[in-house]
Amino acid sequence: MSKQVSRVVRSIGQVLVGKEDKVRLALCCLLARGHLLIEDLPGMGKTTLAHALAQALGLEFQRIQFTSDLLPADIIGVSIFERDESRFVFHPGPIFTQVLLADEINRATPKTQSALLEAMAEQQITADGESRRLESPFFVIATQNPEHQGGTFPLPESQMDRFTMRIQLGYPDPTAEREMLTGLSGQEKLEQMKSLLSQDELLDLQQQAQAVKVSESLLDYLQRLVAFTRQDDDIGVGLSPRAVLALLHAARSWAVMEGRDYVIPEDVQHVFPAVGGHRLRDGANLLPADGAIVHRVMSAVDVLA
């Protein structure tokens, strides 16, 4: 990994112990100018990862706790009549930040969930007929509890497709869990974290990712992967054009993190489960595909034609 990325990953790894690969995927998603969905059971460290990422990168951070009574105006903001000025004045909501944690996003109604769509796709919001740009970088990290848990609303496919990646943290291994039990609390570690990258350095890394070279043969491989998802009988919904672009951007970002200015097939393979897993649908029931289907796609498509 590049030295800059290594420092950030090590720092976050001291807070979220034993999850280096997940931390790297989250950072990769940010460098790709995408948005991240973390899906797992409560208490797995989803919120801690979001806090630690913002802290290590020195970015402005806001958190919204999604609940069933949350309204779109609670996210975007609202215009209030100011008597002194004799006019309506727009009061920005928490979406006007750099890292937005949408905590337990699937506990809000679909109407409220959709308030994020324009911001995630176009980095702007529209309120009272006026478009307002959001600051750059703008990174949404949404956490989601499994759909079988009570009080959740499934994210519509249009919103799932806005997330460049979805990751699951899972249970810690025994060594990491023992370190959690005997060391400082996550909150204490967060308070001790220092910013390791300036905003200009982060924007520079994002620009480097966009400039990474991609060969014609690599693009052929990427298109064969995507075509397989659209033609296989066991897959009900294949990858969309937006998903193809997300896969390319993520592979470029992974290459930058590895210190290269060109993409290799292993970059695509490493990010494919996180980019494609939440977009693919099982052909039998149109439910989100499991890991076996994602693995089969990668196994079935050769790197060389």
C-alpha positions as a printed NumPy array, in Angstrom:
array([[  0.   ,   0.   ,   0.   ],
       [  1.028,   3.619,  -0.459],
       [  2.48 ,   5.231,   2.686],
       [ -0.439,   7.641,   3.063],
       [ -3.007,   4.865,   2.893],
       [ -0.992,   2.617,   5.211],
       [ -0.937,   5.283,   7.943],
       [ -4.698,   5.778,   7.745],
       [ -5.448,   2.03 ,   7.755],
       [ -3.162,   1.431,  10.756],
       [ -4.723,   4.297,  12.692],
       [ -8.292,   3.107,  12.088],
       [ -7.189,  -0.468,  12.791],
       [ -6.259,   0.541,  16.32 ],
       [ -9.903,   1.495,  16.895],
       [-11.614,  -1.223,  14.833],
       [ -9.406,  -4.167,  15.669],
       [ -8.942,  -7.082,  13.264],
       [-10.837,  -5.588,  10.308],
       [ -8.033,  -4.291,   8.083],
       [ -9.536,  -5.511,   4.813],
       [-12.905,  -3.906,   5.609],
       [-11.164,  -0.644,   6.517],
       [ -9.292,  -0.72 ,   3.22 ],
       [-12.516,  -1.3  ,   1.294],
       [-14.156,   1.648,   3.067],
       [-11.21 ,   3.886,   2.212],
       [-11.235,   2.581,  -1.363],
       [-14.9  ,   3.556,  -1.64 ],
       [-14.089,   7.098,  -0.519],
       [-11.222,   7.43 ,  -3.006],
       [-13.612,   6.264,  -5.743],
       [-15.933,   9.154,  -4.791],
       [-18.64 ,   6.663,  -3.972],
       [-20.838,   5.916,  -0.97 ],
       [-20.684,   3.005,   1.453],
       [-23.363,   0.753,   2.935],
       [-22.391,  -1.268,   6.012],
       [-24.845,  -4.052,   6.747],
       [-24.553,  -6.095,   9.91 ],
       [-26.077,  -6.876,  13.281],
       [-26.125,  -4.158,  15.974],
       [-22.928,  -3.767,  17.958],
       [-20.494,  -4.894,  15.263],
       [-18.642,  -1.591,  14.953],
       [-20.451,  -0.004,  12.004],
       [-20.742,   3.421,  13.631],
       [-17.209,   3.198,  15.029],
       [-15.792,   2.681,  11.533],
       [-17.588,   5.768,  10.22 ],
       [-16.355,   7.924,  13.132],
       [-12.789,   6.638,  12.814],
       [-12.637,   7.237,   9.061],
       [-13.778,  10.846,   9.413],
       [-11.407,  11.417,  12.338],
       [ -8.351,   9.973,  10.562],
       [ -9.012,  12.077,   7.465],
       [ -9.848,  15.279,   9.324],
       [-13.239,  15.622,   7.635],
       [-16.344,  17.367,   8.922],
       [-18.707,  14.737,  10.3  ],
       [-22.453,  14.625,  10.919],
       [-24.621,  11.762,  12.102],
       [-28.324,  11.251,  11.483],
       [-30.128,   8.59 ,  13.491],
       [-32.773,   7.28 ,  11.112],
       [-36.117,   6.495,  12.749],
       [-39.619,   5.853,  11.46 ],
       [-40.716,   9.448,  12.195],
       [-37.729,  11.137,  10.521],
       [-38.761,  13.557,   7.744],
       [-36.844,  14.598,   4.58 ],
       [-36.582,  18.154,   5.961],
       [-34.723,  16.762,   8.989],
       [-31.978,  15.709,   6.554],
       [-31.97 ,  18.422,   3.899],
       [-32.979,  21.457,   5.923],
       [-35.946,  23.801,   6.017],
       [-36.856,  27.379,   5.117],
       [-38.097,  29.463,   8.045],
       [-39.673,  32.891,   7.808],
       [-37.387,  35.46 ,   9.42 ],
       [-39.458,  38.416,  10.591],
       [-36.463,  40.748,  10.829],
       [-35.59 ,  40.143,   7.162],
       [-39.204,  39.736,   5.979],
       [-38.307,  36.655,   3.975],
       [-37.827,  32.902,   4.18 ],
       [-34.266,  31.86 ,   5.066],
       [-32.969,  28.375,   4.372],
       [-31.461,  26.593,   7.364],
       [-29.199,  23.769,   6.14 ],
       [-29.7  ,  20.287,   7.527],
       [-26.995,  17.816,   8.572],
       [-26.522,  16.668,   4.961],
       [-24.307,  19.738,   4.475],
       [-21.14 ,  18.036,   5.659],
       [-18.27 ,  15.948,   4.265],
       [-18.898,  12.593,   5.942],
       [-22.549,  11.855,   6.642],
       [-23.38 ,   8.828,   8.773],
       [-26.909,   7.658,   7.99 ],
       [-27.265,   5.37 ,  10.995],
       [-29.751,   2.49 ,  10.653],
       [-30.992,   3.916,   7.351],
       [-33.551,   1.166,   6.844],
       [-35.484,   2.166,   9.979],
       [-36.776,   5.245,   8.122],
       [-39.661,   5.226,   5.651],
       [-38.931,   5.013,   1.902],
       [-39.913,   8.697,   1.502],
       [-37.216,   9.747,   3.947],
       [-34.657,   7.323,   2.51 ],
       [-35.19 ,   8.885,  -0.921],
       [-34.143,  12.308,   0.407],
       [-30.546,  11.116,   0.003],
       [-30.828,  10.062,  -3.653],
       [-30.08 ,  13.396,  -5.33 ],
       [-27.245,  14.163,  -2.937],
       [-25.59 ,  10.794,  -3.505],
       [-25.909,  10.92 ,  -7.295],
       [-25.239,  14.585,  -8.034],
       [-23.639,  16.02 ,  -4.86 ],
       [-26.375,  18.606,  -4.551],
       [-29.801,  18.975,  -3.007],
       [-32.878,  20.823,  -4.208],
       [-35.004,  22.695,  -1.675],
       [-37.698,  25.274,  -2.385],
       [-36.906,  25.019,  -6.092],
       [-33.252,  25.969,  -5.623],
       [-30.287,  23.637,  -6.087],
       [-27.514,  23.837,  -3.522],
       [-24.099,  22.224,  -3.98 ],
       [-22.609,  20.047,  -1.26 ],
       [-19.029,  20.331,  -0.101],
       [-16.329,  18.116,  -1.598],
       [-15.468,  15.471,  -0.636],
       [-18.986,  14.273,   0.184],
       [-19.182,  10.72 ,   1.493],
       [-22.281,   8.937,   2.778],
       [-21.756,   5.979,   5.084],
       [-25.063,   4.269,   5.77 ],
       [-25.488,   1.49 ,   8.299],
       [-28.239,  -1.055,   7.918],
       [-29.551,  -3.784,  10.166],
       [-30.539,  -7.09 ,   8.535],
       [-34.019,  -6.938,   7.001],
       [-35.361,  -9.737,   9.175],
       [-35.046,  -7.517,  12.251],
       [-38.175,  -5.719,  13.414],
       [-38.929,  -2.135,  12.461],
       [-36.986,  -2.064,   9.205],
       [-38.017,  -0.96 ,   5.697],
       [-36.173,  -2.573,   2.766],
       [-34.024,  -0.162,   0.791],
       [-35.413,   0.157,  -2.764],
       [-33.147,  -1.097,  -5.53 ],
       [-32.723,   2.453,  -6.858],
       [-31.16 ,   3.447,  -3.544],
       [-29.088,   0.282,  -3.183],
       [-27.603,   1.046,  -6.594],
       [-26.438,   4.468,  -5.346],
       [-24.049,   2.792,  -2.912],
       [-20.742,   2.019,  -4.582],
       [-19.985,  -0.704,  -2.048],
       [-21.63 ,  -2.769,   0.638],
       [-19.527,  -4.456,   3.299],
       [-20.231,  -6.594,   6.346],
       [-17.918,  -6.448,   9.34 ],
       [-18.793,  -9.758,  10.996],
       [-17.717, -11.019,  14.414],
       [-14.126, -10.334,  15.547],
       [-11.699, -13.217,  15.797],
       [-10.698, -14.328,  19.326],
       [ -7.431, -12.351,  19.303],
       [ -9.131,  -9.102,  18.252],
       [-11.93 ,  -9.685,  20.751],
       [ -9.457, -10.184,  23.603],
       [ -7.728,  -6.924,  22.666],
       [-11.114,  -5.192,  22.819],
       [-11.775,  -6.632,  26.266],
       [ -8.413,  -5.678,  27.766],
       [ -7.671,  -2.351,  26.036],
       [ -9.188,   1.099,  25.919],
       [-12.802,   1.55 ,  24.839],
       [-13.588,   2.501,  21.261],
       [-14.647,   5.996,  22.339],
       [-11.365,   6.577,  24.185],
       [ -9.399,   5.449,  21.136],
       [-11.423,   7.753,  18.895],
       [-10.659,  10.71 ,  21.147],
       [ -6.936,   9.984,  20.828],
       [ -6.96 ,   9.713,  17.012],
       [ -5.22 ,  12.405,  14.987],
       [ -5.907,  13.598,  11.465],
       [ -3.397,  11.972,   9.098],
       [ -4.381,  13.515,   5.76 ],
       [ -5.261,  17.058,   4.805],
       [ -8.304,  17.717,   2.667],
       [ -6.052,  18.654,  -0.255],
       [ -4.141,  15.37 ,   0.084],
       [ -7.394,  13.413,   0.063],
       [ -8.678,  15.256,  -3.015],
       [ -5.318,  14.606,  -4.682],
       [ -5.648,  10.861,  -4.02 ],
       [ -9.143,  10.938,  -5.529],
       [ -7.761,  12.652,  -8.635],
       [ -4.948,  10.093,  -8.836],
       [ -7.553,   7.331,  -8.781],
       [ -9.393,   8.851, -11.727],
       [ -6.153,   8.994, -13.735],
       [ -5.152,   5.348, -13.201],
       [ -4.522,   3.562, -16.507],
       [ -6.85 ,   0.777, -17.601],
       [ -5.847,  -1.457, -20.519],
       [ -8.179,  -2.649, -23.242],
       [ -7.772,  -6.252, -22.071],
       [ -8.754,  -5.237, -18.536],
       [-11.869,  -3.486, -19.848],
       [-12.681,  -6.65 , -21.833],
       [-12.443,  -8.686, -18.617],
       [-14.659,  -6.249, -16.752],
       [-17.296,  -6.357, -19.513],
       [-17.248, -10.166, -19.557],
       [-17.924, -10.205, -15.814],
       [-20.862,  -7.85 , -16.242],
       [-22.248,  -9.697, -19.264],
       [-22.221, -12.963, -17.316],
       [-24.397, -11.447, -14.573],
       [-26.949, -10.373, -17.197],
       [-27.106, -13.694, -19.032],
       [-26.865, -16.344, -16.315],
       [-30.187, -18.057, -15.525],
       [-29.435, -18.2  , -11.79 ],
       [-29.155, -14.411, -11.595],
       [-32.447, -12.548, -11.8  ],
       [-31.028,  -9.005, -11.964],
       [-27.565,  -8.358, -13.384],
       [-25.273,  -5.382, -12.978],
       [-26.452,  -2.006, -14.282],
       [-24.346,   0.498, -16.255],
       [-23.932,   2.478, -13.01 ],
       [-22.588,  -0.669, -11.385],
       [-20.046,  -1.147, -14.189],
       [-18.731,   2.374, -13.655],
       [-18.636,   1.804,  -9.896],
       [-16.614,  -1.375, -10.434],
       [-14.136,   0.478, -12.644],
       [-13.768,   3.409, -10.222],
       [-13.308,   1.055,  -7.266],
       [-10.672,  -0.997,  -9.1  ],
       [ -8.766,   2.194,  -9.953],
       [ -8.897,   3.311,  -6.313],
       [ -7.663,  -0.081,  -5.124],
       [ -4.725,   0.221,  -7.533],
       [ -3.825,   3.642,  -6.063],
       [ -3.984,   2.18 ,  -2.567],
       [ -1.556,  -0.508,  -3.705],
       [  0.808,   2.163,  -5.039],
       [  0.203,   1.488,  -8.745],
       [ -0.889,   3.764, -11.593],
       [ -2.498,   0.911, -13.56 ],
       [ -5.245,  -1.633, -12.86 ],
       [ -4.665,  -5.387, -12.815],
       [ -7.344,  -8.139, -12.747],
       [ -6.711,  -8.754,  -9.04 ],
       [ -7.909,  -5.194,  -8.319],
       [-11.245,  -5.936,  -9.984],
       [-11.544,  -9.277,  -8.202],
       [-10.846,  -7.764,  -4.799],
       [-13.554,  -5.1  ,  -5.041],
       [-16.124,  -7.113,  -7.033],
       [-17.924,  -8.725,  -4.033],
       [-18.362,  -5.35 ,  -2.309],
       [-19.462,  -3.587,  -5.515],
       [-21.633,  -6.302,  -7.037],
       [-23.014,  -8.284,  -4.123],
       [-25.804,  -5.889,  -3.114],
       [-26.839,  -5.227,  -6.716],
       [-27.22 ,  -8.811,  -7.948],
       [-30.494, -10.637,  -7.372],
       [-31.033, -14.372,  -7.037],
       [-32.953, -15.648, -10.061],
       [-35.188, -17.895,  -7.931],
       [-36.684, -15.255,  -5.626],
       [-35.119, -11.914,  -6.658],
       [-33.647, -11.536,  -3.181],
       [-30.112, -10.117,  -2.821],
       [-27.547, -12.618,  -4.05 ],
       [-25.484, -14.507,  -1.494],
       [-21.722, -14.887,  -1.47 ],
       [-21.882, -18.157,  -3.38 ],
       [-23.389, -16.464,  -6.44 ],
       [-20.803, -13.669,  -6.353],
       [-18.009, -16.24 ,  -6.081],
       [-19.467, -18.25 ,  -8.975],
       [-19.471, -15.19 , -11.228],
       [-15.772, -14.585, -10.605],
       [-14.95 , -18.265, -11.017],
       [-16.896, -18.625, -14.266],
       [-15.296, -15.698, -16.091],
       [-11.69 , -16.127, -17.23 ],
       [ -9.284, -13.238, -16.984],
       [ -8.178, -13.863, -20.558],
       [-10.746, -14.265, -23.344]])
